[in-house]
């Protein structure tokens, strides 16, 4: 019978040759993150766009676990309040991101924070009966059948979880001395957390939130806006396989860390390109609004809420329904926004912004 895996305790003992190779790529990754952070800070639309980046992360991370919601559906649900279980799980992830960022201002990354993230992620969703906010008390496994004999991976036995989490917590908070770049370190932390697999459900989602929180805690990024789930989702089968390659007597750490660093670099490049396109679109439309006597507050609002109703936009801009309707018609007639075919409670779509953000 297959046995539960017993991970090595951190820190790792990587050779100098491997560390030199990893550091070369980590420097590229760090420079990309600096470029992204600087661009975000000076971007005129940064406040409006931050939550959309978080929303997209929530979607991509839950997609890895099989959630079927689309970006458009989740954005629409903000206005229509229509929610199915897929949208609910995306919203839970977004809430956990925000809660974790706030908690990090007062406490370190710890069991208390991790359990809170898990509680939020699983509430009212598919995992609501899978021990939200609790480490598992039974053995579980990863596989395509209900037979442990067919498992592709059997994580540590439940009685050992707290010991492994304590070791991970000390490693995260530098209680275990190790001279290593934080971007390399979070690759190790994420993999170790997924290998411990402390929950019955939601391990991947919690582990991916920890990536952002660690980068934020170490001031690699200044705001909770950089995420790698999009790249991991794009390569999810490689992601899973490289994690599994660590769960052997000869774990291939270099291969995993290089993959993770490549994901950070690629995601940073995409985010930089998104920010530039959003800023270019904003200036273009700002000029149009000035020429056509459309108040800037309407433009700012649709950059934050690219799907809206006239009533929603009226409330968001503290304007009368009539004035809002007049400005919306101008935007509609110019092709800046589009509308659905409903007779009542029409939804309006800022399609150019949606196209940039969903990709």
ROSE-981692 format. One line per 4 residues: number of its first residue (from 1); their letters; for each residue z, y, x of C-alpha. Coordinates in Angstrom, 3 decimals. Layout:
N
NUM	a	Z:Y:X | ...
! end
This chain:
359
1	xxxx	0.000:0.000:0.000 | -0.838:3.490:1.212 | 2.073:5.575:2.452 | 2.930:9.232:2.058
5	xxxx	1.754:11.393:4.950 | 4.340:12.947:7.264 | 2.979:16.242:8.686 | 4.045:17.454:12.094
9	xxxx	6.522:20.317:12.056 | 5.359:23.754:13.132 | 4.578:25.267:15.574 | 1.493:23.452:16.783
13	xxxx	0.953:22.721:20.444 | -2.618:23.936:20.861 | -4.114:23.867:24.332 | -4.981:27.073:26.159
17	xxxx	-8.685:26.215:26.042 | -8.577:25.906:22.249 | -6.540:29.103:21.895 | -9.035:31.055:24.020
21	xxxx	-11.883:29.920:21.775 | -9.907:30.760:18.633 | -8.890:34.188:19.936 | -12.520:35.159:20.566
25	xxxx	-13.309:34.629:16.894 | -9.974:36.062:15.720 | -10.804:39.363:17.459 | -14.069:39.554:15.488
29	xxxx	-12.198:38.776:12.261 | -9.526:41.414:12.956 | -12.172:44.070:13.697 | -13.923:43.259:10.437
33	xxxx	-10.667:43.616:8.520 | -9.988:46.967:10.181 | -13.470:48.145:9.192 | -12.895:47.007:5.606
37	xxxx	-9.468:48.697:5.419 | -10.754:52.004:6.820 | -13.724:51.996:4.453 | -11.464:51.245:1.497
41	xxxx	-9.047:54.051:2.398 | -11.759:56.705:2.504 | -13.750:55.358:-0.446 | -13.574:57.785:-3.372
45	xxxx	-13.578:54.912:-5.844 | -10.960:52.797:-4.033 | -8.221:53.194:-6.636 | -10.625:52.258:-9.412
49	xxxx	-12.133:49.343:-7.531 | -8.976:47.686:-6.138 | -8.044:45.861:-9.299 | -11.639:44.630:-9.703
53	xxxx	-11.447:43.039:-6.236 | -8.170:41.395:-7.264 | -9.721:40.236:-10.523 | -12.660:38.691:-8.684
57	xxxx	-10.255:36.909:-6.299 | -8.352:35.525:-9.282 | -11.604:34.196:-10.706 | -12.833:32.642:-7.446
61	xxxx	-9.505:30.988:-6.618 | -9.143:29.431:-10.070 | -12.786:28.303:-9.937 | -11.944:26.139:-6.927
65	xxxx	-9.552:24.284:-9.251 | -12.222:23.869:-11.959 | -11.782:26.936:-14.167 | -15.083:27.760:-15.891
69	xxxx	-14.628:31.437:-16.810 | -17.236:33.926:-15.595 | -16.640:37.387:-14.161 | -18.218:39.005:-17.226
73	xxxx	-16.043:37.007:-19.635 | -12.843:37.973:-17.833 | -13.775:41.669:-17.724 | -14.751:41.610:-21.410
77	xxxx	-11.426:39.995:-22.294 | -9.655:43.081:-20.940 | -11.174:44.994:-23.871 | -11.582:42.394:-26.618
81	xxxx	-8.296:40.571:-25.864 | -10.096:37.300:-26.590 | -8.606:34.682:-24.290 | -9.229:30.972:-23.824
85	xxxx	-7.300:28.779:-21.399 | -9.715:29.515:-18.520 | -9.340:33.273:-18.910 | -5.568:32.856:-19.290
89	xxxx	-5.375:31.042:-15.943 | -7.366:33.803:-14.256 | -5.020:36.396:-15.772 | -1.986:34.390:-14.614
93	xxxx	-3.349:34.352:-11.067 | -3.890:38.114:-11.168 | -0.332:38.613:-12.410 | 0.981:36.399:-9.608
97	xxxx	-0.971:38.436:-7.029 | 0.553:41.666:-8.301 | 4.066:40.223:-8.619 | 3.934:38.749:-5.119
101	xxxx	2.829:42.082:-3.648 | 5.724:43.870:-5.352 | 8.296:41.235:-4.350 | 7.122:41.438:-0.738
105	xxxx	8.374:45.034:-0.598 | 11.955:43.737:-0.952 | 12.057:40.131:0.246 | 10.209:38.053:2.869
109	xxxx	7.787:35.257:2.061 | 10.281:32.596:1.057 | 11.093:29.829:-1.392 | 12.213:32.415:-3.948
113	xxxx	8.852:34.185:-3.793 | 6.799:30.974:-3.676 | 8.537:29.503:-6.741 | 8.022:32.749:-8.668
117	xxxx	4.303:32.734:-7.891 | 4.097:29.142:-9.085 | 5.995:29.884:-12.280 | 3.565:32.673:-13.187
121	xxxx	0.432:30.728:-12.280 | 1.299:27.753:-14.495 | 2.815:29.531:-17.496 | 1.040:28.862:-20.812
125	xxxx	-1.924:27.242:-19.039 | -2.998:23.669:-18.392 | -0.057:23.198:-16.043 | 2.677:24.511:-18.340
129	xxxx	4.212:21.020:-18.517 | 3.858:20.395:-14.780 | 7.108:21.953:-13.586 | 6.340:25.700:-13.316
133	xxxx	8.555:27.268:-10.660 | 9.896:23.932:-9.386 | 9.138:21.770:-6.386 | 8.018:18.332:-7.484
137	xxxx	10.581:15.568:-7.885 | 8.104:12.681:-7.972 | 5.400:11.380:-5.679 | 1.905:12.644:-6.382
141	xxxx	-1.458:12.147:-4.726 | -4.984:13.525:-4.549 | -7.769:11.288:-5.765 | -10.272:10.572:-8.497
145	xxxx	-8.279:7.834:-10.233 | -4.748:7.274:-11.506 | -4.158:4.571:-8.887 | -2.335:5.621:-5.730
149	xxxx	-4.276:2.905:-3.899 | -7.437:4.990:-4.448 | -5.890:8.228:-3.208 | -7.734:10.350:-0.652
153	xxxx	-4.418:11.929:0.307 | -0.755:11.181:-0.391 | 1.479:14.189:0.434 | 5.076:13.920:1.711
157	xxxx	7.697:12.197:-0.414 | 9.550:14.586:-2.770 | 12.914:14.237:-1.009 | 11.314:15.657:2.163
161	xxxx	9.660:18.712:0.610 | 12.512:21.175:1.097 | 12.813:20.233:4.769 | 9.108:20.876:5.342
165	xxxx	9.215:24.133:3.345 | 12.206:25.348:5.399 | 10.233:24.711:8.583 | 7.207:26.529:7.136
169	xxxx	9.361:29.449:5.988 | 10.840:29.875:9.479 | 7.350:29.749:10.971 | 6.037:32.353:8.517
173	xxxx	8.883:34.746:9.262 | 8.724:34.365:13.054 | 12.047:32.555:13.343 | 10.143:30.036:15.432
177	xxxx	8.794:31.852:18.473 | 5.089:31.548:19.079 | 2.664:34.010:20.651 | -0.307:33.701:18.342
181	xxxx	-2.555:36.083:16.423 | -1.498:36.424:12.759 | -5.037:35.653:11.546 | -4.933:32.335:13.386
185	xxxx	-1.383:31.789:12.181 | -2.228:32.220:8.485 | -4.944:29.590:8.833 | -2.227:27.208:10.063
189	xxxx	0.247:28.319:7.366 | -2.248:27.817:4.555 | -3.238:24.366:5.772 | 0.378:23.290:6.246
193	xxxx	1.335:24.471:2.763 | -1.559:22.539:1.204 | -0.610:19.464:3.234 | 3.028:19.632:2.068
197	xxxx	1.617:19.949:-1.476 | 5.052:20.816:-2.903 | 4.028:21.131:-6.570 | 2.604:18.783:-9.169
201	xxxx	-0.084:21.379:-9.902 | -1.100:24.817:-8.647 | -0.743:24.153:-4.904 | -4.151:25.574:-4.017
205	xxxx	-3.702:28.741:-6.036 | -0.250:29.478:-4.606 | -1.475:28.700:-1.097 | -4.389:31.117:-1.386
209	xxxx	-2.137:33.922:-2.645 | 0.039:33.347:0.435 | -2.985:34.185:2.613 | -3.193:37.700:1.187
213	xxxx	0.578:38.217:1.188 | 0.892:37.193:4.835 | -1.925:39.519:5.936 | -0.250:42.298:3.963
217	xxxx	3.188:41.519:5.403 | 1.847:41.585:8.965 | -0.024:44.830:8.215 | -3.381:43.279:9.042
221	xxxx	-4.476:44.870:5.755 | -2.881:47.937:4.173 | -3.354:47.065:0.513 | -3.394:43.759:-1.395
225	xxxx	-7.163:43.767:-1.674 | -8.530:41.314:0.904 | -9.054:37.729:-0.215 | -11.025:34.731:1.063
229	xxxx	-11.250:32.567:-2.058 | -14.873:33.594:-2.660 | -15.938:32.076:0.653 | -13.694:29.045:0.207
233	xxxx	-15.111:28.460:-3.296 | -18.661:28.688:-1.952 | -17.824:25.967:0.590 | -15.130:24.156:-1.376
237	xxxx	-16.150:20.613:-0.424 | -16.114:21.536:3.267 | -12.814:23.343:2.644 | -11.259:20.197:1.158
241	xxxx	-12.693:17.924:3.855 | -11.482:20.063:6.745 | -8.000:20.150:5.220 | -8.103:16.360:4.920
245	xxxx	-9.117:16.132:8.574 | -5.686:17.551:9.433 | -3.913:14.712:7.636 | -4.392:12.089:10.311
249	xxxx	-2.751:11.021:13.544 | -5.348:13.164:15.367 | -5.598:16.356:13.300 | -8.672:18.520:14.003
253	xxxx	-6.979:21.900:13.973 | -9.609:23.767:15.964 | -12.334:22.836:13.491 | -10.226:23.997:10.522
257	xxxx	-9.120:27.291:12.091 | -12.676:28.199:13.158 | -13.860:27.512:9.604 | -11.096:29.727:8.217
261	xxxx	-11.887:32.562:10.641 | -15.577:32.326:9.730 | -14.581:32.618:6.071 | -12.555:35.771:6.826
265	xxxx	-15.471:37.329:8.740 | -18.018:36.462:6.062 | -15.772:37.704:3.227 | -15.066:40.952:5.103
269	xxxx	-18.801:41.529:5.574 | -19.381:41.006:1.865 | -16.535:43.316:0.879 | -17.760:46.032:3.249
273	xxxx	-21.230:45.791:1.732 | -19.768:45.941:-1.788 | -17.742:49.058:-0.999 | -20.771:50.800:0.461
277	xxxx	-22.910:49.960:-2.545 | -20.197:51.084:-4.967 | -19.763:54.376:-3.125 | -23.530:54.938:-3.063
281	xxxx	-23.707:54.250:-6.809 | -20.789:56.608:-7.478 | -22.363:59.558:-5.644 | -25.698:58.946:-7.325
285	xxxx	-24.151:58.972:-10.787 | -21.812:61.851:-10.000 | -24.853:63.975:-9.251 | -26.448:62.809:-12.504
289	xxxx	-23.313:63.673:-14.496 | -23.175:67.187:-13.042 | -26.828:67.823:-13.926 | -26.389:66.480:-17.470
293	xxxx	-23.029:68.055:-18.260 | -21.132:64.735:-18.415 | -17.496:65.135:-17.448 | -16.466:63.318:-14.271
297	xxxx	-13.482:61.664:-15.974 | -15.868:59.444:-17.968 | -17.587:58.333:-14.783 | -14.251:57.572:-13.098
301	xxxx	-13.126:55.555:-16.091 | -16.198:53.318:-16.298 | -15.902:52.615:-12.575 | -12.479:51.153:-13.345
305	xxxx	-13.489:49.539:-16.651 | -17.191:48.629:-16.547 | -16.959:47.040:-20.013 | -15.554:49.271:-22.734
309	xxxx	-15.668:50.493:-26.317 | -15.851:54.136:-27.303 | -12.295:53.927:-28.613 | -11.061:52.452:-25.318
313	xxxx	-12.876:55.088:-23.253 | -11.559:57.837:-25.528 | -7.972:56.699:-24.930 | -8.515:56.129:-21.203
317	xxxx	-9.842:59.656:-20.693 | -7.535:61.343:-23.216 | -10.585:62.680:-25.059 | -11.556:62.919:-28.695
321	xxxx	-13.634:60.109:-30.179 | -16.457:62.565:-30.927 | -16.594:63.966:-27.396 | -16.481:60.469:-25.914
325	xxxx	-19.245:59.260:-28.217 | -21.449:62.197:-27.184 | -20.988:61.452:-23.477 | -21.532:57.715:-23.974
329	xxxx	-24.839:58.427:-25.753 | -26.006:60.479:-22.776 | -25.139:57.613:-20.403 | -26.789:55.125:-22.748
333	xxxx	-30.004:57.086:-23.110 | -30.279:57.474:-19.347 | -29.946:53.724:-18.703 | -26.647:54.076:-16.855
337	xxxx	-24.937:51.815:-19.395 | -26.102:49.278:-21.986 | -24.680:48.123:-25.310 | -24.438:44.835:-27.174
341	xxxx	-26.022:44.295:-30.586 | -22.871:44.388:-32.716 | -22.764:46.659:-35.740 | -19.100:47.536:-35.207
345	xxxx	-16.852:47.794:-32.148 | -19.826:47.806:-29.827 | -19.223:46.883:-26.220 | -20.835:49.007:-23.524
349	xxxx	-21.653:47.608:-20.080 | -21.914:49.414:-16.765 | -24.337:46.786:-15.495 | -25.109:48.245:-12.047
353	xxxx	-21.430:48.108:-11.084 | -21.001:44.641:-12.591 | -23.952:43.385:-10.535 | -22.322:44.591:-7.325
357	xxx	-18.854:43.237:-8.074 | -19.689:39.814:-9.484 | -21.660:38.680:-6.428
! end
